[in-house]
Amino acid sequence: MKDPAELLDYLIGSLSVLPWMVVVWKSYSPKKTYREIFGIVLGLICGWLSTVIILQLHPILWPETDFVSKKKVSLLTQTAHIAFIKAGMVEEGFKIFFILLLSFLFGFDYKNQRFLTPVVIIAGYVALGFSLIENTEYIRREVDGKKLDIFLARTIHSSNIHLLINICFALFLLKSNLRNDLRSKLELIGFAFLLAVIQHGVVDFLLIPGATIGLWIATALFVGIWVWVTRDWKTLVYLEDKNTLIPASEYSSQSN
């Protein structure tokens, strides 16, 4: 049986993603079928699985060494490596793999060869499943007197960041429906993955040093992404559900 303190940490970690789970669920206006609900639950599980896999692979990919490297590496380079490679590329790589897998299983119309709107809520729950375990690990490692601070930080910033990055990727899947040929679709999805890595890397690069100015710049960045995602959500999910035809020229410039 798990230690009561460890169970409490998992409870606190769950509470750090619960508000965002409600936001995504309520924001998705189309009626959810049992099949889609199953996909959403699997999304949460796959997000959790992504974190577990990364935690297991971390000591293999980046083993700790007890010697001093002869090659001098600047703090800036180290921070960039952690932000864009160890965090951005690896974390987004696993999350997006599961998002694509579940999207083809539960959010793809094979007859018409197009992604369907459930991909956005599936992506959101993969992100939140990932955040649940990641937040719990941070909370578990923190001393008792600072657990509340780390809980608030993970709830307001980290859960939010993972959610936005992956919903943004899912919206690009819907935008790929506008492309006529397979190569063009794949290029757009590839760009969406690269964008997710960059978004993740930039925000971690700003937050890792722990400076207040970095926190405020990262916050401003994701307020902008919230506006971007909200606008595209309205166009690609809300209006799509109402069978409203929107000319391609009115879509976000990101689809170019």
Contacts in CASP RR format, 6 or more apart in sequence:
PFRMAT RR
TARGET T0000
AUTHOR 0000-0000-0000
METHOD contacts of the structure
MODEL  1
MKDPAELLDYLIGSLSVLPWMVVVWKSYSPKKTYREIFGIVLGLICGWLS
TVIILQLHPILWPETDFVSKKKVSLLTQTAHIAFIKAGMVEEGFKIFFIL
LLSFLFGFDYKNQRFLTPVVIIAGYVALGFSLIENTEYIRREVDGKKLDI
FLARTIHSSNIHLLINICFALFLLKSNLRNDLRSKLELIGFAFLLAVIQH
GVVDFLLIPGATIGLWIATALFVGIWVWVTRDWKTLVYLEDKNTLIPASE
YSSQSN
2 10 0 8 1.000
6 140 0 8 1.000
9 136 0 8 1.000
9 139 0 8 1.000
9 140 0 8 1.000
9 147 0 8 1.000
10 136 0 8 1.000
12 136 0 8 1.000
12 139 0 8 1.000
12 147 0 8 1.000
12 151 0 8 1.000
13 132 0 8 1.000
13 135 0 8 1.000
13 136 0 8 1.000
13 139 0 8 1.000
13 151 0 8 1.000
13 154 0 8 1.000
14 132 0 8 1.000
14 136 0 8 1.000
15 151 0 8 1.000
15 155 0 8 1.000
16 131 0 8 1.000
16 132 0 8 1.000
16 135 0 8 1.000
16 139 0 8 1.000
16 151 0 8 1.000
16 154 0 8 1.000
16 155 0 8 1.000
16 158 0 8 1.000
16 159 0 8 1.000
17 128 0 8 1.000
17 129 0 8 1.000
17 131 0 8 1.000
17 132 0 8 1.000
17 135 0 8 1.000
17 155 0 8 1.000
17 159 0 8 1.000
19 155 0 8 1.000
20 128 0 8 1.000
20 131 0 8 1.000
20 159 0 8 1.000
20 160 0 8 1.000
20 163 0 8 1.000
21 125 0 8 1.000
21 128 0 8 1.000
24 121 0 8 1.000
24 124 0 8 1.000
24 125 0 8 1.000
24 128 0 8 1.000
24 163 0 8 1.000
24 167 0 8 1.000
25 121 0 8 1.000
27 233 0 8 1.000
28 117 0 8 1.000
28 120 0 8 1.000
28 121 0 8 1.000
28 237 0 8 1.000
29 237 0 8 1.000
29 238 0 8 1.000
29 241 0 8 1.000
30 117 0 8 1.000
30 118 0 8 1.000
30 237 0 8 1.000
30 241 0 8 1.000
32 40 0 8 1.000
32 118 0 8 1.000
32 121 0 8 1.000
35 106 0 8 1.000
36 106 0 8 1.000
36 107 0 8 1.000
36 118 0 8 1.000
36 121 0 8 1.000
38 106 0 8 1.000
39 102 0 8 1.000
39 105 0 8 1.000
39 106 0 8 1.000
39 118 0 8 1.000
39 122 0 8 1.000
40 118 0 8 1.000
40 121 0 8 1.000
40 122 0 8 1.000
40 125 0 8 1.000
41 125 0 8 1.000
42 102 0 8 1.000
42 106 0 8 1.000
43 98 0 8 1.000
43 102 0 8 1.000
43 122 0 8 1.000
43 125 0 8 1.000
43 126 0 8 1.000
43 129 0 8 1.000
44 125 0 8 1.000
44 126 0 8 1.000
44 128 0 8 1.000
44 129 0 8 1.000
44 132 0 8 1.000
45 129 0 8 1.000
46 98 0 8 1.000
46 101 0 8 1.000
46 102 0 8 1.000
46 126 0 8 1.000
46 129 0 8 1.000
47 95 0 8 1.000
47 98 0 8 1.000
47 125 0 8 1.000
47 126 0 8 1.000
47 127 0 8 1.000
47 128 0 8 1.000
47 129 0 8 1.000
47 130 0 8 1.000
47 132 0 8 1.000
47 133 0 8 1.000
48 129 0 8 1.000
48 130 0 8 1.000
48 132 0 8 1.000
48 133 0 8 1.000
49 98 0 8 1.000
50 91 0 8 1.000
50 94 0 8 1.000
50 95 0 8 1.000
50 98 0 8 1.000
50 126 0 8 1.000
50 129 0 8 1.000
50 130 0 8 1.000
51 129 0 8 1.000
51 130 0 8 1.000
51 132 0 8 1.000
51 133 0 8 1.000
51 134 0 8 1.000
51 137 0 8 1.000
52 133 0 8 1.000
53 94 0 8 1.000
54 90 0 8 1.000
54 91 0 8 1.000
54 94 0 8 1.000
55 137 0 8 1.000
57 90 0 8 1.000
61 90 0 8 1.000
62 86 0 8 1.000
79 205 0 8 1.000
79 208 0 8 1.000
79 209 0 8 1.000
80 205 0 8 1.000
82 204 0 8 1.000
82 208 0 8 1.000
83 200 0 8 1.000
83 201 0 8 1.000
83 202 0 8 1.000
83 204 0 8 1.000
83 205 0 8 1.000
83 208 0 8 1.000
84 197 0 8 1.000
84 198 0 8 1.000
84 200 0 8 1.000
84 201 0 8 1.000
84 204 0 8 1.000
84 205 0 8 1.000
87 200 0 8 1.000
87 201 0 8 1.000
87 204 0 8 1.000
88 196 0 8 1.000
88 197 0 8 1.000
88 200 0 8 1.000
88 201 0 8 1.000
88 204 0 8 1.000
89 197 0 8 1.000
91 130 0 8 1.000
91 200 0 8 1.000
92 165 0 8 1.000
92 193 0 8 1.000
92 196 0 8 1.000
92 197 0 8 1.000
92 200 0 8 1.000
93 193 0 8 1.000
93 197 0 8 1.000
95 126 0 8 1.000
95 127 0 8 1.000
95 130 0 8 1.000
95 162 0 8 1.000
95 166 0 8 1.000
96 166 0 8 1.000
96 169 0 8 1.000
96 193 0 8 1.000
96 196 0 8 1.000
98 126 0 8 1.000
99 119 0 8 1.000
99 122 0 8 1.000
99 123 0 8 1.000
99 126 0 8 1.000
99 166 0 8 1.000
99 169 0 8 1.000
99 170 0 8 1.000
102 122 0 8 1.000
102 126 0 8 1.000
103 115 0 8 1.000
103 119 0 8 1.000
103 122 0 8 1.000
103 123 0 8 1.000
103 170 0 8 1.000
103 173 0 8 1.000
106 118 0 8 1.000
106 122 0 8 1.000
107 115 0 8 1.000
107 116 0 8 1.000
107 118 0 8 1.000
107 119 0 8 1.000
107 122 0 8 1.000
108 114 0 8 1.000
108 115 0 8 1.000
108 116 0 8 1.000
108 119 0 8 1.000
109 115 0 8 1.000
109 116 0 8 1.000
114 177 0 8 1.000
115 173 0 8 1.000
115 174 0 8 1.000
115 176 0 8 1.000
115 177 0 8 1.000
117 174 0 8 1.000
117 236 0 8 1.000
117 237 0 8 1.000
117 240 0 8 1.000
117 241 0 8 1.000
119 170 0 8 1.000
119 173 0 8 1.000
119 174 0 8 1.000
120 167 0 8 1.000
120 170 0 8 1.000
120 171 0 8 1.000
120 174 0 8 1.000
120 233 0 8 1.000
120 236 0 8 1.000
120 237 0 8 1.000
122 170 0 8 1.000
123 166 0 8 1.000
123 167 0 8 1.000
123 169 0 8 1.000
123 170 0 8 1.000
124 163 0 8 1.000
124 166 0 8 1.000
124 167 0 8 1.000
124 170 0 8 1.000
126 166 0 8 1.000
127 162 0 8 1.000
127 163 0 8 1.000
127 165 0 8 1.000
127 166 0 8 1.000
127 167 0 8 1.000
128 159 0 8 1.000
128 162 0 8 1.000
128 163 0 8 1.000
130 162 0 8 1.000
131 154 0 8 1.000
131 158 0 8 1.000
131 159 0 8 1.000
131 162 0 8 1.000
131 163 0 8 1.000
134 154 0 8 1.000
134 158 0 8 1.000
134 162 0 8 1.000
135 151 0 8 1.000
135 154 0 8 1.000
135 155 0 8 1.000
135 158 0 8 1.000
135 159 0 8 1.000
138 150 0 8 1.000
138 154 0 8 1.000
138 158 0 8 1.000
139 147 0 8 1.000
139 150 0 8 1.000
139 151 0 8 1.000
139 154 0 8 1.000
142 149 0 8 1.000
142 150 0 8 1.000
157 207 0 8 1.000
157 215 0 8 1.000
157 218 0 8 1.000
157 219 0 8 1.000
157 222 0 8 1.000
160 222 0 8 1.000
161 200 0 8 1.000
161 203 0 8 1.000
161 222 0 8 1.000
164 199 0 8 1.000
164 222 0 8 1.000
164 225 0 8 1.000
164 226 0 8 1.000
164 229 0 8 1.000
165 196 0 8 1.000
165 199 0 8 1.000
165 200 0 8 1.000
165 225 0 8 1.000
166 196 0 8 1.000
167 229 0 8 1.000
167 233 0 8 1.000
168 192 0 8 1.000
168 195 0 8 1.000
168 196 0 8 1.000
168 199 0 8 1.000
168 225 0 8 1.000
168 228 0 8 1.000
168 229 0 8 1.000
168 232 0 8 1.000
169 192 0 8 1.000
169 193 0 8 1.000
169 195 0 8 1.000
169 196 0 8 1.000
171 229 0 8 1.000
171 232 0 8 1.000
171 233 0 8 1.000
171 236 0 8 1.000
172 188 0 8 1.000
172 189 0 8 1.000
172 191 0 8 1.000
172 192 0 8 1.000
172 195 0 8 1.000
172 254 0 8 1.000
172 255 0 8 1.000
173 189 0 8 1.000
173 192 0 8 1.000
174 236 0 8 1.000
174 237 0 8 1.000
174 240 0 8 1.000
175 188 0 8 1.000
175 232 0 8 1.000
175 236 0 8 1.000
175 251 0 8 1.000
175 252 0 8 1.000
175 254 0 8 1.000
175 255 0 8 1.000
176 185 0 8 1.000
176 188 0 8 1.000
176 189 0 8 1.000
178 248 0 8 1.000
178 251 0 8 1.000
178 255 0 8 1.000
179 185 0 8 1.000
179 188 0 8 1.000
188 255 0 8 1.000
195 254 0 8 1.000
199 225 0 8 1.000
202 218 0 8 1.000
202 221 0 8 1.000
203 218 0 8 1.000
203 221 0 8 1.000
203 222 0 8 1.000
206 214 0 8 1.000
206 215 0 8 1.000
206 217 0 8 1.000
206 218 0 8 1.000
206 221 0 8 1.000
207 214 0 8 1.000
207 215 0 8 1.000
207 218 0 8 1.000
228 252 0 8 1.000
228 254 0 8 1.000
231 252 0 8 1.000
232 251 0 8 1.000
232 252 0 8 1.000
232 254 0 8 1.000
235 246 0 8 1.000
235 250 0 8 1.000
235 251 0 8 1.000
235 252 0 8 1.000
236 251 0 8 1.000
239 246 0 8 1.000
248 255 0 8 1.000
END
